[in-house]
Amino acid sequence: MTTIYKYPIKLDEKRTKFFVELPKGAEVVSATKMRSGSGFIYAIVDSDEQETIEREVYWVGTGWPLDMSKVNSYQFLGTFEEKPNDFQSLIWHVWVEKENINFAEVFSKLLF
């Protein structure tokens, strides 16, 4: 069955990436921050898919240096604000690694 699932993300000023395990073929559609303070990635998934893959989530704050290899090859998910206190506001920009598709495998399924 096709549905939308959410996956928690943890933003941390000390690192700019982490990995999330998604069902194979998941289409990541957005990232957002909830009022509770938790961040999430939303993906369209086949809930019957048993195989999973690990995909990297990359983020940077405004004014941070960018890893252009990721910016150019990953999918941009969005920008959101985090307010750790009344005096500070952090703006995060989030990308996710695209799933590597094995075209030979896809074509072989189409041909047979």
N, C-alpha and C positions, 0 to 999 in steps of 0.2 A: 504494500500500500504506500502511496506517495503522500508525504506529510512534511510539515516544517518542524524541525527540532531546534532547540537552543543548546549551546555548549558554553560553559563558563570560561572566561578568560581572566587572567590576572595581570594587570599592568603593574610594572615595577620600574622605578627610575634607575635601578642598578643593572637592568638587562633590557634588551629590545626585542627579544624573541622568545617564543616557547612553542611547543607542539601540541596539537589537538588531534585526537583520534576520531575519524569520521568514517561512516560507511562508504565503501567504494562507490564512486559515481556521484557523491554528494555535490550539490550545487550551492556553494556558499553565497548568500545574497546580501547580508548586511552585518554590521557590528554596532552595538549600542550599549549605553550605560544606563542602568536602572536607577531609580531614586534611592534604592537601598544601598547603592554604591557598587553593586556587582556589575561586571561587564559580561556581555554575551555575544557570541557569533550565532547567527541564524542560518540554517541550511535546509534546502529541500532535499529530502532523503527518501530512499526506498526502505521502509522500515523492515522489510523482509530480507534485505541484504545482510548476509552474515559476515562477509569479508570487510575488514576495515583497513584504512591506511592512515598513516601519520602525516599531517600537513603542518608546515611551519606558519605561525602567525608572527608578523613583524609590525612593530609600531615605533613611532618616534614622536617626540614632543615638538611643538612649534619652536623654531630656532635651533633644533638639533641638526647635526650633519646627517645626510641621507646616504644609505647604501643604494646607489643607483641601479646596481644589478638586480636588487629585489624590487625596487620601484618600477623598473621597466618590464619585469617578467612576472610579477605577482599581481593579483587582483586587488584593486583598491576597494575597501569596504566602507570607509566613512571616517568622519571626524567627530569627536565628542569631547565634552568638558567634564573635568573632575574637580570638585571643590573640596580639598582636604580640610579646609577651615574657612572662616569668614574673610580672611585676608589674602588668600591665595587661590588661584585658578590655574589648572593645568589643562592644556589642549592636546589631545592625542589624535594621531592620524594612523589608521590601521590598514594593513594589507594581509592577504592570505596567499600562500603558495597554491598555484594551480595544480590540479591533479594531472600527473603524467598519464596520457592515454596511450595504450599499446595498440596502435592502429592495425598491426598485423592480426592481433587477437580479435579486434572488432570486425575486420573484413572477413576473417575466416568464419566467424559466426554468421555473417551475412551470406556467404557463398555456400554454406552447407546446411 
